[in-house]
Amino acid sequence: MNIAFIAHDKKKDEMVRLTTAYQEIIKEHQIFATGTTGQRIIDATGLNVHRFKSGPLGGDQQIGAYVSDNKIDLVIFLRDPLTPQPHEPDISALLRLCDVYEIPLATNLGTSEVLLRGLGSGFIEWRKTQRDSQLKELEAFE
């Protein structure tokens, strides 16, 4: 599975704790992240992370493009709902894309843990079937 990790500045420490706690599950998958979040994950866990640009510089949009191309299976986005973000439209677009493409999305620590535990128990395997089905549909249009 391909997992995207994003964290606003005030949530980066939480993301480090989350990825450290669930490292044994996460290491079995491909990891993508926005710039600084990805580097913090690498520094804390030593895991291999494909880093995009930071969120305000287009990283959210880059992950959104992967979502729309069916290259992401799960998004963990620890958002700071109390701090205005200059790239709020990009954030909203990413969240909308997750809904459109039925990508499991967590925006807080509690839901993140549920999704990661589900991933570790095999409860998100349906994404593989859905991804293959969507790819066949796209091929039919080409």
N, C-alpha and C positions, 0 to 999 in steps of 0.2 A: 504494500500500500504506500501511497505517496501522501505524506502529512506535511501541511504548512503550519508554521508557528509564527505568530506576530504578537508583539506586546508593546503597548504604549510605554512611554518612559517610566511612569510611576508603577508599572506592572512588570517591569523587566526582572526584578528580584524574585517575584512570584513565579515567573516563567522558568527561571533558573532552578528554583526549588522543585517545580513540577517536573521538569525534564530530568533532573537528577533523581527524583523519587521513582520515576517510571522509565528510567534508562534501559532496564532489561527488556521492556516491551518495545520501546521506541527503536532500539538498535537493530531490530529485525526489519525495519522499514526504511524507505527513502525519505530523507528529511529536507525540507525546504524552509527558508525563513527570510524575513526582511533583514537588512544589513546588520544593525547593531544587535538585534535579538539573536540572529544566527551566530554572531561572534561570541556573544555571552554563553550560548549553548555549547559551542565548541570549547571555549575556555573551561567551562564547568564539567563537561562530560567527556570531552575528547571524541565525540561522535562526528561523523562526516556529515556536513550540512552544506547544501547548495544555497548560497546566499544571493538574494536579489538586492536591489538598491534599498535604501531605507524607505520607510513608508511615505514620508513627505516628498521624497525625491522620485516617487513612482513605483516603489516596491509593492504597494497594495495593488496597483494596476497590473504589475507583472504577474502577481499571484492570481489576480482575477482572470488574466488571459489564460493561465494554465487551467484554471477552473473551467473556463468556457471551452477549452480544447480537451477536456476530460483527462487532464494529467494530474489532478489532485483528487484524493479520495476523502480527506478529512482536514478540517481547518480548526486550529486552536488559536483564537484571537483574544488575548487578554486585554480588554478595552478599559480605558479610564473614562467612565461616563461623566465624571465631574469636572474634567478639564477640557475646554474647547480645543478642537484640533483644526489646524488650518486646512487640512486635506480631508475634511469631513465628507465632501461629495465622493471622494475615492473610496472611503470606508463604506459608505452607504451602498455604493455600486458593488463592492466586493460581497457584502452581506446579501444583497439582492441576487447576485449571480449564484451564491451558494444555495439559495432557495430555488432558483430557476432550474439548476442542474442537480438538485437533491443531494447536495454534499453535506454530510454531517458537520455541524458548526457549533463550537463552544465559544462563548464570549466571557466566561467567568471561570474561576477555579473549580467550583463545584461540578459544573457540567463537563469541564475538561477531564476531571478525574473519572467521571462516569464513562465518557467516550473512550478514554485510554484503557480503562479496565475492560470495557466491552471489546475493544480491539484485541487485547491480550487473550480474551476468552473466545475469540472467533465470531463475535456477534456482528461484525461489520463486513463479513465475507460477501454479503449480498452486493457490495459495491463492485466487485470483480465482474459478476454477472451483468449488472447494470451497465458498467463501462463497456463491456464487450457488445452488449445490445445497442448502446448508443453509437458506438463506432460503426457497427453494421448499418445503422440507419443513415449515418453520414455518408458512408460509401455508396449507398443506394442513390443519394442525391447528386453524387459527382458523376 
